[in-house]
Amino acid sequence: MLSKDKIDRLNFLSKKSKSTGLTEKEKEEQQSLRQEYLQAFRKDFRRTLDSIEVVDTKH
């Protein structure tokens, strides 16, 4: 997963965008952090799904 610093920065940028708005550089940074977060989330989610084993006890 993303480091705590990056998640904190992403949250800060999100709050700032709602209150005062972001500069173009901050928008680019926010988009980059979002993409990095989504990639890490998908990777972790895929790993979780791959580790699930379905057991059918009715047969």
C-alpha positions as CSV (number, residue, x, y, z in Angstrom):
1,M,0.0,0.0,0.0
2,L,1.0,3.6,-0.2
3,S,3.1,5.2,2.5
4,K,1.3,7.2,5.2
5,D,3.0,10.3,4.0
6,K,1.6,9.9,0.5
7,I,-1.9,9.1,1.8
8,D,-1.7,12.2,4.1
9,R,-0.7,14.3,1.1
10,L,-3.5,13.0,-1.0
11,N,-6.0,13.7,1.7
12,F,-4.6,17.2,2.2
13,L,-4.9,17.9,-1.6
14,S,-8.4,16.6,-1.6
15,K,-9.5,18.9,1.3
16,K,-7.7,21.8,-0.3
17,S,-9.4,21.3,-3.6
18,K,-12.8,21.5,-1.9
19,S,-12.0,24.6,0.1
20,T,-9.7,26.9,-1.9
21,G,-8.8,25.0,-5.1
22,L,-5.6,23.6,-6.4
23,T,-2.9,25.0,-8.6
24,E,-2.1,23.1,-11.9
25,K,1.0,21.6,-10.3
26,E,-1.1,20.4,-7.3
27,K,-3.7,18.9,-9.6
28,E,-1.1,17.0,-11.4
29,E,0.4,15.8,-8.1
30,Q,-3.1,14.8,-6.9
31,Q,-3.8,12.8,-10.1
32,S,-0.4,11.1,-9.9
33,L,-1.0,10.1,-6.2
34,R,-4.5,8.8,-7.1
35,Q,-3.1,6.6,-9.8
36,E,-0.4,5.3,-7.6
37,Y,-3.0,4.6,-4.8
38,L,-5.3,2.8,-7.2
39,Q,-2.5,0.6,-8.6
40,A,-1.5,-0.4,-5.1
41,F,-5.2,-1.0,-4.1
42,R,-5.8,-3.2,-7.2
43,K,-2.6,-5.2,-6.6
44,D,-3.5,-5.8,-2.9
45,F,-7.2,-6.7,-3.8
46,R,-6.0,-9.1,-6.5
47,R,-3.7,-10.8,-4.0
48,T,-6.6,-11.1,-1.6
49,L,-8.9,-12.6,-4.2
50,D,-6.2,-15.0,-5.4
51,S,-5.8,-16.3,-1.8
52,I,-9.5,-17.1,-1.4
53,E,-10.3,-20.8,-1.6
54,V,-14.0,-21.8,-2.1
55,V,-15.1,-24.8,-0.2
56,D,-18.4,-26.4,-1.1
57,T,-19.6,-28.5,1.8
58,K,-22.9,-29.5,0.3
59,H,-21.5,-32.1,-2.1
